[in-house]
Amino acid sequence: MSSIQLNLKYMTEERLTQAQFTQLVAEVEQLSKQRDEEIDREQMQQILQELNLPTDLVDEAMMQWRRREALVAEKKRNKLITVGVFSGLAVVIAASFLWFQTQKQALNNVYTNSGQSQLTFETNSGRKSLTIIDSQKNPEVFYRVTLQDAPIGKKLSLRCNWINSNGEISHQNSYQTKQINKAVWPTSCKYKFHPASPVGNWQVEMYLGDRFLSRTEFTVK
């Protein structure tokens, strides 16, 4: 029994709903229309003869046509690949920009309270901030600052400028904190004075990167 006969037998024995039968009729109509629209080789040659065109060029013409079709398909595929690559790149750039903005915002949120910035000796941490430094005693002085809203899990790059009475930077500390594990984070920088240090009004400043955080003024004698 042929496959057509098997299909007919199956269709005869199979009971279809009205909706299934409607779909079947639509499919048969579509296949019939497609078959009517197809042109076989004999019809092509007949049409070419009626147009006074050489029939021996059919195979070459078909090859060229298929080649152009393949080229069009390849261009379309390459275009889709290019669009996909640029879309992926745009997503990466957007994600990088968002990450950068998030990191920047986290740093911008860091601040200090003036009352929590102290100038101390190593042995009097937590006491009242020093206002007068005797350079003749070669003291080592610490500038202790408490950071607020420090970003958890990050390391901060800090800098201290020790500015003498002549307005010059006598010393600069540049350092990186340990990995921060709490939002309120104490940190400090230090400077050892000597008898040749200029006397007068000094100040020490702390920066987070290039952003000013804190300043304390004192006198050196």
C-alpha positions as CSV (number, residue, x, y, z in Angstrom):
1,M,0.0,0.0,0.0
2,S,1.4,3.4,-1.0
3,S,1.9,6.3,1.4
4,I,-0.9,8.2,-0.2
5,Q,-3.3,5.3,0.3
6,L,-2.2,5.0,3.9
7,N,-2.8,8.7,4.5
8,L,-6.2,8.4,2.9
9,K,-7.1,5.4,5.0
10,Y,-5.9,7.2,8.1
11,M,-8.0,10.3,7.3
12,T,-11.0,8.0,6.6
13,E,-10.7,6.2,9.9
14,E,-9.7,9.2,11.9
15,R,-12.6,11.2,13.3
16,L,-12.0,15.0,13.2
17,T,-13.6,17.8,15.0
18,Q,-15.2,20.7,13.1
19,A,-12.2,22.9,14.0
20,Q,-9.7,20.3,12.9
21,F,-11.5,19.7,9.7
22,T,-11.5,23.5,9.0
23,Q,-7.8,23.6,9.6
24,L,-7.3,20.6,7.3
25,V,-9.3,22.3,4.5
26,A,-7.2,25.4,4.9
27,E,-3.9,23.4,4.7
28,V,-5.1,21.6,1.5
29,E,-6.0,25.0,-0.1
30,Q,-2.6,26.4,0.8
31,L,-0.8,23.4,-0.7
32,S,-2.9,23.5,-3.8
33,K,-2.2,27.2,-4.2
34,Q,1.5,26.7,-3.8
35,R,1.5,23.9,-6.3
36,D,-0.4,26.1,-8.8
37,E,2.2,28.8,-8.4
38,E,5.2,26.6,-9.0
39,I,6.7,26.4,-12.5
40,D,8.4,23.3,-13.6
41,R,11.3,23.2,-16.0
42,E,9.2,22.4,-19.1
43,Q,7.0,25.4,-18.4
44,M,10.1,27.6,-17.9
45,Q,11.5,26.6,-21.2
46,Q,8.1,27.2,-22.9
47,I,7.9,30.7,-21.4
48,L,11.5,31.5,-22.4
49,Q,10.8,30.4,-26.0
50,E,7.7,32.6,-26.1
51,L,10.0,35.5,-25.0
52,N,12.6,34.6,-27.6
53,L,15.2,33.9,-24.9
54,P,17.7,31.1,-25.1
55,T,16.6,28.0,-23.1
56,D,20.2,26.7,-22.8
57,L,21.0,29.4,-20.2
58,V,18.4,28.2,-17.7
59,D,20.9,26.2,-15.6
60,E,23.4,29.1,-15.5
61,A,20.7,31.6,-14.7
62,M,19.4,29.4,-11.9
63,M,22.9,29.1,-10.4
64,Q,23.4,32.9,-10.5
65,W,19.9,33.4,-9.0
66,R,20.7,31.0,-6.2
67,R,24.1,32.6,-5.7
68,R,22.4,36.0,-5.3
69,E,19.8,34.6,-2.9
70,A,22.6,33.1,-0.8
71,L,24.5,36.4,-0.9
72,V,21.4,38.3,0.3
73,A,20.8,35.7,3.0
74,E,24.5,36.0,4.1
75,K,24.3,39.8,4.2
76,K,21.1,39.6,6.3
77,R,22.8,37.1,8.6
78,N,25.9,39.3,8.9
79,K,23.7,42.3,9.6
80,L,22.0,40.4,12.4
81,I,25.4,39.4,13.8
82,T,26.6,43.0,13.7
83,V,23.5,44.2,15.3
84,G,23.9,41.6,18.0
85,V,27.5,42.5,18.6
86,F,26.8,46.2,18.9
87,S,23.8,45.5,21.1
88,G,26.0,43.4,23.4
89,L,28.6,46.1,23.4
90,A,26.0,48.7,24.2
91,V,24.8,46.5,27.2
92,V,28.4,46.2,28.4
93,I,29.1,49.9,28.1
94,A,25.8,50.7,29.9
95,A,26.6,48.2,32.7
96,S,30.1,49.6,33.0
97,F,28.8,53.2,33.2
98,L,26.2,52.2,35.8
99,W,28.9,50.4,37.8
100,F,31.1,53.5,37.6
101,Q,28.3,55.8,38.6
102,T,27.4,53.5,41.5
103,Q,31.0,53.5,42.7
104,K,31.3,57.2,42.3
105,Q,28.1,57.8,44.2
106,A,29.3,55.5,47.0
107,L,32.5,57.7,47.3
108,N,30.5,60.9,47.1
109,N,28.4,59.7,50.1
110,V,31.5,59.5,52.4
111,Y,31.7,62.5,54.8
112,T,33.2,63.4,58.1
113,N,32.0,65.4,61.2
114,S,34.3,68.2,62.2
115,G,34.0,67.2,65.9
116,Q,35.3,63.7,65.1
117,S,38.6,65.0,63.5
118,Q,41.4,65.2,66.1
119,L,45.1,66.1,66.1
120,T,46.7,63.9,68.8
121,F,49.9,62.3,70.0
122,E,49.9,58.5,69.7
123,T,49.4,58.1,73.5
124,N,46.5,60.5,73.9
125,S,44.1,59.1,71.3
126,G,40.5,60.0,72.1
127,R,41.4,63.0,74.2
128,K,40.9,66.7,73.3
129,S,42.4,67.7,69.9
130,L,45.8,69.3,70.1
131,T,46.0,73.0,69.2
132,I,49.7,73.7,69.9
133,I,52.6,71.6,68.8
134,D,56.1,72.1,70.3
135,S,58.4,71.2,67.4
136,Q,61.5,71.3,69.7
137,K,60.4,68.0,71.2
138,N,60.4,66.3,67.8
139,P,56.8,65.0,68.4
140,E,55.0,62.6,66.1
141,V,51.5,63.8,65.6
142,F,48.5,61.9,64.3
143,Y,45.5,63.3,62.4
144,R,42.6,61.0,63.3
145,V,39.4,61.2,61.2
146,T,36.2,59.2,61.4
147,L,34.6,58.5,58.1
148,Q,30.8,58.3,57.8
149,D,28.9,56.2,55.3
150,A,32.1,54.4,54.2
151,P,31.4,51.9,51.5
152,I,31.4,48.3,52.9
153,G,33.8,46.0,51.2
154,K,35.9,48.7,49.5
155,K,39.3,50.2,50.1
156,L,39.6,53.9,50.0
157,S,42.6,56.0,48.7
158,L,43.2,58.8,51.1
159,R,45.7,61.7,51.2
160,C,46.8,64.1,54.0
161,N,48.5,67.5,53.3
162,W,50.4,69.0,56.2
163,I,50.5,72.7,55.3
164,N,53.0,75.0,57.1
165,S,52.7,78.6,58.1
166,N,54.2,79.6,54.7
167,G,51.3,78.0,52.9
168,E,53.6,75.2,51.6
169,I,53.0,71.4,51.9
170,S,55.7,70.2,54.3
171,H,54.6,66.6,54.2
172,Q,52.0,64.5,52.3
173,N,50.6,61.1,53.3
174,S,49.1,59.0,50.5
175,Y,47.7,55.6,51.6
176,Q,45.0,53.1,51.1
177,T,42.7,51.8,53.9
178,K,42.1,48.2,54.7
179,Q,38.9,46.7,53.3
180,I,36.1,48.5,55.1
181,N,33.7,46.4,57.1
182,K,31.6,49.0,58.8
183,A,30.0,52.3,57.7
184,V,31.7,54.3,60.5
185,W,35.4,53.9,59.8
186,P,38.3,55.5,61.8
187,T,41.5,56.3,59.9
188,S,44.6,58.4,60.5
189,C,47.7,59.9,59.0
190,K,50.8,61.2,60.8
191,Y,53.8,63.6,60.6
192,K,56.9,63.9,62.7
193,F,57.8,67.5,63.5
194,H,61.4,68.7,64.0
195,P,63.1,71.8,65.4
196,A,63.5,73.3,61.9
197,S,59.7,73.1,61.2
198,P,58.4,76.7,60.5
199,V,56.6,78.2,63.5
200,G,53.2,79.7,63.2
201,N,49.7,78.6,62.1
202,W,49.5,75.2,60.4
203,Q,46.7,73.1,59.0
204,V,46.3,69.5,58.0
205,E,43.8,68.4,55.4
206,M,42.4,65.0,54.4
207,Y,41.2,64.1,50.9
208,L,39.4,61.1,49.4
209,G,41.0,61.0,46.0
210,D,40.7,64.6,44.9
211,R,37.6,65.3,47.1
212,F,38.2,67.4,50.3
213,L,37.0,65.7,53.5
214,S,38.4,67.4,56.6
215,R,40.6,70.2,57.8
216,T,42.1,71.0,61.3
217,E,44.1,74.1,62.2
218,F,46.9,74.2,64.9
219,T,49.9,76.2,65.9
220,V,53.6,75.2,65.8
221,K,56.0,76.9,68.2
